[in-house]
Amino acid sequence: MIKLTAFEYTIMETLIRNNGKVVSKDSLMLQLYPDAELRESHTIDVLMGRLRKKIQAQYPQEVITTVRGQGYLFELR
């Protein structure tokens, strides 16, 4: 079992629901902060780094890939 924060869980849930599809940073930010006017994309980078680290500790195969200029791709192979 992987312990996730609420934000990490929201990101993971969004990626899993879009398995095999690229999810943009903006889309993830809207999931995390639907009412915020100012959104820092760096927030997603930090959360994604933490999430990847937790996943890789339990599941060594890479399941989240960065698609440069587009977002993140979740694929369970």
Contacts in CASP RR format, 6 or more apart in sequence:
PFRMAT RR
TARGET T0000
AUTHOR 0000-0000-0000
METHOD contacts of the structure
MODEL  1
MIKLTAFEYTIMETLIRNNGKVVSKDSLMLQLYPDAELRESHTIDVLMGR
LRKKIQAQYPQEVITTVRGQGYLFELR
2 54 0 8 1.000
2 55 0 8 1.000
2 57 0 8 1.000
2 58 0 8 1.000
3 54 0 8 1.000
4 12 0 8 1.000
4 51 0 8 1.000
4 54 0 8 1.000
5 50 0 8 1.000
7 32 0 8 1.000
7 47 0 8 1.000
8 47 0 8 1.000
8 50 0 8 1.000
8 51 0 8 1.000
8 54 0 8 1.000
10 31 0 8 1.000
10 32 0 8 1.000
11 28 0 8 1.000
11 31 0 8 1.000
11 32 0 8 1.000
11 44 0 8 1.000
11 47 0 8 1.000
11 48 0 8 1.000
11 51 0 8 1.000
12 51 0 8 1.000
14 23 0 8 1.000
14 27 0 8 1.000
14 28 0 8 1.000
14 31 0 8 1.000
15 23 0 8 1.000
15 64 0 8 1.000
15 72 0 8 1.000
15 74 0 8 1.000
16 74 0 8 1.000
18 74 0 8 1.000
19 74 0 8 1.000
19 75 0 8 1.000
19 76 0 8 1.000
20 73 0 8 1.000
20 74 0 8 1.000
20 75 0 8 1.000
21 73 0 8 1.000
22 67 0 8 1.000
22 70 0 8 1.000
22 71 0 8 1.000
22 72 0 8 1.000
22 73 0 8 1.000
23 71 0 8 1.000
23 72 0 8 1.000
23 73 0 8 1.000
23 74 0 8 1.000
24 70 0 8 1.000
24 71 0 8 1.000
25 41 0 8 1.000
25 44 0 8 1.000
25 71 0 8 1.000
25 72 0 8 1.000
26 39 0 8 1.000
26 41 0 8 1.000
28 44 0 8 1.000
28 72 0 8 1.000
29 36 0 8 1.000
29 39 0 8 1.000
29 41 0 8 1.000
29 43 0 8 1.000
29 44 0 8 1.000
32 43 0 8 1.000
32 44 0 8 1.000
32 47 0 8 1.000
33 39 0 8 1.000
48 64 0 8 1.000
48 66 0 8 1.000
48 72 0 8 1.000
51 64 0 8 1.000
52 64 0 8 1.000
55 63 0 8 1.000
55 64 0 8 1.000
56 62 0 8 1.000
61 77 0 8 1.000
63 74 0 8 1.000
63 75 0 8 1.000
63 76 0 8 1.000
63 77 0 8 1.000
64 72 0 8 1.000
64 73 0 8 1.000
64 74 0 8 1.000
65 72 0 8 1.000
65 73 0 8 1.000
65 74 0 8 1.000
65 75 0 8 1.000
66 72 0 8 1.000
66 73 0 8 1.000
67 73 0 8 1.000
END
